[in-house]
């Protein structure tokens, strides 16, 4: 996937007055296809009672609507991963109370499980269900898994994930032994025998040998559909987050996982721009969306099976005195409220299930626009994403040139913010996510330059444009 010259390199042939020009060079039938279930959310157990509900009858309709809004159509429903630090801090007690739950430690009871699968059933999203490995209680895990299987009425369970970042508290040898003990317990009950399992949910930069050895042990039986790992860009400021180096680092990690388990055999199960909840003015501004949507597209183009954006909300746990800046949305009193990251996920959905085309981009000196293009083979329609990662003060005119035959009226969909890169009131085409969670917007018709297949438009700083071309 060609992305053109890096920032600081003057490109020959750039149209005068433009900051970047992109040309869609080919859409080969062998191009990588974005998996239909590529888009994922990773949500802490502590959020379930507040975001999902406490029973099947108390489910948050706004969350169901929000998840539906992140689907291109029902066949592109995503994957919920319920886990994180709370995965190894919460204990199963079917009739227990959740009144004393904290951010990363507490009780999972029957109502929370029911709420998760009610939301999944109504939205069509699959579930990676986290089990506590750290407490070394495989019997408890089996009992919880059995209840899960009984509540999974719509076949939404994708896999049980055993443990969260176990490399922080176990050696690999001890981990594999404990993992097997849990598998043995699952297999001791007919209700949970041979249920799909996954892991190792290793932290960023952990040895991918953990994934290799786990995959080698369980995938041959078809029991393990994929492995999981975590990654955070960990940038101290917005400028460094937008640098191509962060994408390069992600690519290196994806290649390492390819070497460990093979392409499309691993999901990035938890990640975001910066760990531990993120940073104000980095994780919760428009500039972060330029990084996020570029990361989503780059990972899909390079063979990643799925990407889970991590989320939680310190609002409900003030005693923890921790704020989650990087969450893409929150549910407050059963009403949806967006952060800028939500809009990146919403715009990305038009890539789901579609095939990558080759793109060549020329940037003016000091500019950094990355352009991706995908095609829908059934309609031959093109979907070009132009992402302005140049930072503040880097707005200007860009163009996207389509192959011969694509001369019809296109539709431009721009994700931007009146506050620029530092803005916190992001929209797509001026449309904001309503409290109901049901989100739509309308693109603007855009005609090509007469006599050409070139489409021109203004791309503000840190904004992303999706151009749909018939």
Beta strands, then each sheet from edge to edge (+ up, - down):
strand 1: 18-26
strand 2: 39-43
strand 3: 79-82
strand 4: 90-92
strand 5: 106-108
strand 6: 126-131
strand 7: 157-162
strand 8: 197-198
strand 9: 200-202
strand 10: 227-232
strand 11: 266-272
strand 12: 306-311
strand 13: 329-332
strand 14: 335-338
strand 15: 355-356
strand 16: 358-363
strand 17: 369-376
strand 18: 381-388
strand 19: 396-401
strand 20: 410-416
strand 21: 427-428
strand 22: 444-446
strand 23: 454-459
strand 24: 464-469
sheet 1: 16+ 1- 19- 23+
sheet 2: 8+ 7+ 6+ 3+ 2+ 12+ 11+ 10+ 9+
sheet 3: 4+ 5+
sheet 4: 13+ 14-
sheet 5: 15+ 17- 18+ 24- 20+ 21-
sheet 6: 15+ 17- 18+ 24- 20+ 22-
end
